[in-house]
Amino acid sequence: MATETRTEAALSAAGVLRALKASGFTDVVWLPDSESGFLHQALAADDSLRLVPVCREGEAIVIALGLTVADRQPVVIIQSTGLFESGDSIRGAALSFGMPLLLIVGYRGWNYGRPMTDTAAIYLEPVLNAWGIPHHLIESDDDLERVQQAWTEAVERAGPVAVLVGQEYE
């Protein structure tokens, strides 16, 4: 749940890249957005993870599951609005096929400790809860151990787990 404690430290693209590599991911399935530009630059400059671009977020889930069948370990990076657009793929594939999947979701509109006004933020956790997808919040490099924890949880439950990114990358 997104009830973990807030820290004042920054969330760095380099830190997220290290966490993904340490967790053994091989591919990043992604449609970059304006909030994750620094992370995209870090991934593009590092050839240890293959970037797999998609045209629409709805494609990301099934492409990642296809990579899993091909014995790869993909992660999907998606914004909350893209997650909503991916609903049918999540329902019909990620929740049905019994394969682990890590979703790193940009928590657009997250406003720690204050009322959220952006419906992308207001609906994110209720939608994940309705789908039965566990989720964990990260806001700084101090929280990055949650990436590995979430991946371990995805493997154990043989299904999707989300990491919600509540801070823009630096």
C-alpha positions as CSV (number, residue, x, y, z in Angstrom):
1,M,0.0,0.0,0.0
2,A,1.1,3.6,-0.4
3,T,1.2,4.1,3.3
4,E,4.9,3.8,3.7
5,T,6.7,6.7,5.4
6,R,7.8,9.6,3.4
7,T,11.4,10.7,3.2
8,E,12.9,13.9,2.0
9,A,15.7,12.4,-0.1
10,A,15.6,12.4,-3.9
11,L,14.7,9.6,-6.2
12,S,17.5,9.3,-8.7
13,A,17.4,7.7,-12.1
14,A,20.8,6.1,-11.4
15,G,19.4,4.6,-8.2
16,V,16.4,3.1,-10.0
17,L,18.6,1.8,-12.7
18,R,20.8,0.1,-10.1
19,A,17.8,-1.4,-8.4
20,L,16.5,-2.8,-11.7
21,K,19.9,-4.3,-12.5
22,A,20.3,-5.8,-9.0
23,S,16.9,-7.4,-9.3
24,G,18.0,-9.2,-12.5
25,F,15.7,-7.5,-15.1
26,T,16.8,-7.9,-18.7
27,D,14.3,-5.7,-20.5
28,V,12.3,-2.5,-19.8
29,V,9.0,-2.3,-21.7
30,W,8.1,1.3,-21.8
31,L,6.4,4.3,-23.4
32,P,8.5,7.2,-21.9
33,D,6.5,10.1,-20.5
34,S,7.5,13.6,-19.5
35,E,7.9,12.7,-15.8
36,S,10.4,9.9,-16.4
37,G,12.8,11.6,-18.9
38,F,15.8,11.3,-16.6
39,L,15.2,7.6,-16.1
40,H,14.9,7.2,-19.9
41,Q,18.2,8.9,-20.4
42,A,19.9,6.7,-17.8
43,L,18.5,3.5,-19.4
44,A,19.4,4.6,-22.9
45,A,23.0,5.3,-21.9
46,D,23.4,1.9,-20.2
47,D,23.3,-1.1,-22.4
48,S,22.8,-3.7,-19.7
49,L,19.0,-3.4,-20.0
50,R,17.2,-3.6,-23.3
51,L,14.7,-0.9,-23.9
52,V,11.6,-2.2,-25.6
53,P,9.5,0.7,-26.8
54,V,5.7,0.5,-27.3
55,C,3.3,2.7,-29.1
56,R,0.6,2.5,-26.5
57,E,0.7,1.5,-22.9
58,G,-1.9,-1.2,-23.5
59,E,0.7,-3.1,-25.5
60,A,3.3,-3.1,-22.7
61,I,1.7,-5.8,-20.6
62,V,1.4,-8.4,-23.3
63,I,4.8,-7.6,-24.7
64,A,6.3,-8.1,-21.3
65,L,4.5,-11.4,-20.8
66,G,5.7,-12.5,-24.2
67,L,9.3,-11.7,-23.2
68,T,8.7,-13.7,-20.0
69,V,7.7,-16.7,-22.1
70,A,10.9,-16.2,-24.1
71,D,12.9,-16.6,-20.8
72,R,13.6,-12.9,-20.3
73,Q,12.8,-10.9,-17.2
74,P,11.0,-7.7,-18.2
75,V,9.8,-4.8,-16.1
76,V,7.0,-2.5,-17.4
77,I,7.4,1.2,-16.7
78,I,4.1,3.0,-17.1
79,Q,2.3,6.1,-15.9
80,S,-0.9,5.8,-13.9
81,T,-3.0,7.0,-16.9
82,G,-1.3,4.4,-19.1
83,L,-2.1,1.7,-16.5
84,F,-5.7,2.6,-16.8
85,E,-5.4,2.4,-20.6
86,S,-3.9,-1.1,-20.1
87,G,-6.8,-2.4,-18.1
88,D,-8.0,-5.0,-20.6
89,S,-4.4,-6.4,-21.0
90,I,-4.0,-6.5,-17.2
91,R,-7.3,-8.2,-16.7
92,G,-7.1,-10.6,-19.7
93,A,-3.4,-11.5,-19.5
94,A,-1.4,-10.3,-16.4
95,L,-4.0,-11.6,-14.0
96,S,-4.9,-14.7,-16.0
97,F,-1.6,-16.2,-17.1
98,G,0.0,-16.8,-13.7
99,M,3.3,-15.2,-14.6
100,P,5.3,-12.7,-12.4
101,L,5.3,-9.1,-13.6
102,L,6.6,-6.0,-12.1
103,L,4.9,-2.7,-13.0
104,I,6.7,0.5,-12.1
105,V,3.9,3.1,-12.2
106,G,4.3,6.8,-12.2
107,Y,1.9,8.1,-9.5
108,R,0.8,11.2,-11.4
109,G,-0.8,13.6,-9.0
110,W,0.5,12.0,-5.8
111,N,0.5,14.6,-3.1
112,Y,1.8,13.1,0.1
113,G,-0.1,14.3,3.2
114,R,-2.4,16.6,1.2
115,P,-5.7,16.0,-0.6
116,M,-5.1,14.8,-4.2
117,T,-7.0,16.6,-6.9
118,D,-5.8,14.8,-10.0
119,T,-8.1,11.9,-10.8
120,A,-5.1,9.9,-12.1
121,A,-3.9,9.8,-8.5
122,I,-7.3,9.5,-6.8
123,Y,-8.2,6.4,-8.8
124,L,-4.8,4.6,-8.9
125,E,-4.8,2.7,-5.7
126,P,-8.5,1.9,-5.7
127,V,-8.1,0.4,-9.3
128,L,-5.1,-1.6,-8.2
129,N,-7.0,-2.8,-5.1
130,A,-10.0,-3.8,-7.3
131,W,-7.7,-5.9,-9.5
132,G,-6.0,-7.4,-6.5
133,I,-2.6,-6.1,-7.4
134,P,-0.3,-5.4,-4.4
135,H,1.5,-2.1,-4.6
136,H,4.3,-0.3,-2.8
137,L,5.3,3.4,-2.8
138,I,8.8,4.7,-3.5
139,E,9.7,8.4,-3.2
140,S,13.5,8.4,-2.8
141,D,16.5,6.2,-3.2
142,D,16.0,5.2,0.4
143,D,12.9,3.2,-0.7
144,L,14.5,1.4,-3.6
145,E,14.8,-1.9,-1.7
146,R,11.0,-2.1,-2.4
147,V,11.8,-2.8,-6.1
148,Q,13.4,-6.1,-5.1
149,Q,10.7,-6.8,-2.5
150,A,7.9,-6.2,-5.1
151,W,9.7,-8.5,-7.6
152,T,10.0,-11.2,-5.0
153,E,6.3,-10.8,-4.2
154,A,5.4,-11.0,-8.0
155,V,7.4,-14.3,-8.3
156,E,5.8,-15.8,-5.2
157,R,2.3,-14.9,-6.2
158,A,2.9,-15.6,-9.9
159,G,1.2,-12.3,-10.9
160,P,1.6,-8.6,-11.2
161,V,2.9,-6.3,-8.4
162,A,3.2,-2.6,-8.7
163,V,5.8,-0.1,-7.5
164,L,4.3,3.4,-7.4
165,V,6.7,6.2,-8.0
166,G,5.5,9.2,-6.0
167,Q,8.4,11.5,-6.9
168,E,9.9,12.7,-10.2
169,Y,13.4,11.3,-11.0
170,E,16.4,13.5,-10.6
